[in-house]
Amino acid sequence: MLELSFMDQKIQYLNQMIEIIDSKVTIFKKNKSKIPQAAYVAEKQVLTRTIQDTIKLAEEIKPVPFSLINDLKSLIKQL
């Protein structure tokens, strides 16, 4: 029972991270031509690290959500 609860918490956290990434990436893509180069590089780096951390979390979930992981990896390439 404890394992199920722990996995449920990971899934909840993963869902929250996906929501955050979705909103941040949308704003980033919309404004990337307007922000200074240094800010662009810094924001891209933060987003990339956040997505990578989310991929690591997704890999801990059983069954592993491979399509989500692939989508997140593609998202990094689109930044």
C-alpha positions in Angstrom: 0.0 0.0 0.0 2.9 2.4 0.8 4.4 1.7 -2.6 1.2 2.6 -4.4 0.9 5.8 -2.4 4.5 6.7 -3.2 4.0 6.0 -7.0 0.8 8.0 -6.9 2.8 10.9 -5.5 5.3 10.6 -8.3 2.6 10.6 -10.9 1.0 13.7 -9.3 4.4 15.5 -9.2 5.0 14.5 -12.8 1.7 15.9 -13.9 2.4 19.2 -12.1 5.8 19.4 -13.8 4.3 18.8 -17.2 1.8 21.7 -16.6 4.6 24.0 -15.5 6.8 23.0 -18.5 3.9 23.5 -20.9 3.1 27.0 -19.7 6.8 28.1 -19.4 7.7 26.7 -22.9 4.6 28.4 -24.5 5.7 31.7 -23.0 9.3 31.2 -24.0 8.5 30.3 -27.6 6.2 33.3 -27.9 8.7 35.8 -26.5 12.1 34.3 -27.6 12.6 36.8 -30.4 11.9 39.7 -28.0 14.2 38.9 -25.1 17.9 39.7 -24.9 20.4 37.0 -25.9 21.7 36.4 -22.4 18.2 36.1 -21.0 17.3 33.7 -23.9 20.3 31.5 -23.2 19.6 31.4 -19.4 15.9 30.7 -19.8 16.6 27.9 -22.4 19.1 26.4 -20.0 16.6 26.4 -17.1 13.8 24.9 -19.3 16.2 22.2 -20.6 17.3 21.2 -17.1 13.7 21.2 -15.8 12.6 19.0 -18.7 15.6 16.6 -18.1 14.7 16.3 -14.4 11.1 15.6 -15.5 12.3 12.8 -17.8 14.3 11.3 -14.9 11.1 11.3 -12.8 9.1 9.8 -15.6 11.6 7.0 -15.9 10.9 6.1 -12.3 7.2 5.6 -12.9 5.9 2.1 -13.7 4.9 1.4 -16.4 7.3 3.9 -17.9 5.5 6.5 -20.0 7.8 6.2 -23.0 5.7 8.4 -25.3 5.8 11.2 -22.7 9.5 10.8 -22.4 9.9 11.0 -26.2 7.7 14.1 -26.3 9.8 15.8 -23.7 13.0 14.9 -25.5 11.6 16.4 -28.7 10.6 19.5 -26.8 14.2 20.0 -25.8 15.2 20.0 -29.4 12.5 22.5 -30.3 13.8 25.1 -27.8 
